Amino acid sequence: MKKRFEVHTHTAYSHDSLLNKWLYLFMLKRRGIDVVAITDHNEIAGALRYRKFLEKYNIAVVIGEEIFTEKGEVIGLFLQEKIEPGLPVRETMLQIRRQGGLVYIPHPYDEQRYQTVLPEIEISKNIDLIDLIEIHNGRNSESYFSEKQFLIAKKYPKLQRLVGSDAHTFFELGRNYNLIPNFRNAEQFMRSVPSVVHVKQPCIPQAYKVTKWVTAIKKLRQGHFTEVRMMLFGKVKQGKQRIE
């Protein structure tokens, strides 16, 4: 029997999410998710804590991290230790591999999040280290982003394909997932991926508004008032405020 595996999710340990463990549990149970990969931004502490909690309720957790490299984001799955952000792309991938983890490319195309997308040239240059690529992201604000992501994946037949949730809010959880035979580790997982069935749902636009305000709230708590003003209201020029 295949399991519902939701890949690429975030918790309150990410800078742009407030998802606590109880909301996680409620939504995953409600939507029948059996396994979840928690991939917080530049952090695995939340994944480790949530795993202990969720496994008590028969939800398995894959420890992951969405790492911001020098060129864009890369996800490591089945990690043992946190990988520091800001490293060169290849070094980040090598560190994932040294832990016995899998290298996963999230949202390989997204015009709205171009600053975090790993350029395709980096995929091509490091194809020997990459295991998986996303062909649909639950936060694709335009449907053709998924089409572009799929076309990029087709150029690299050796890469296994997954649907990524990218859930940051409770109402996004359980909508985008992969039906896959049961697995216990990275090796078994890779053997199971070729028979995966992708379940895809479109983006919920309100999710971006929520994460924008969550990010602002967290930055305010840290005392970054000027940064929050710029983020919410844009640059101030000639005494007038302009939204950009």
CORDAUR-V704556 format. One line per field, one symbol per residue. phi: phi as a letter, one per 40 degrees, with the letter a starting at -180 (. if undefined). A space follows every 50 residues. Layout:
BEGIN
phi = ???
END
This chain:
BEGIN
phi = .cbcbcbgbbbccccbabcccccdddccccbgccbbccbccfabdccccc cdccccbgbcbccbacbcccbicbbbbgcbbcbccgcddccccccccccg cbcbccfcaaccbdcbccdcdccccbdcbcbbacbabcbccbcccccccc cccccbdcccbbcbcfcbbccccgcbabcaddabacccccccddccbcbb bcccdcccccccccdcccccccgcccccccccbgcbbfgbcbcb
END
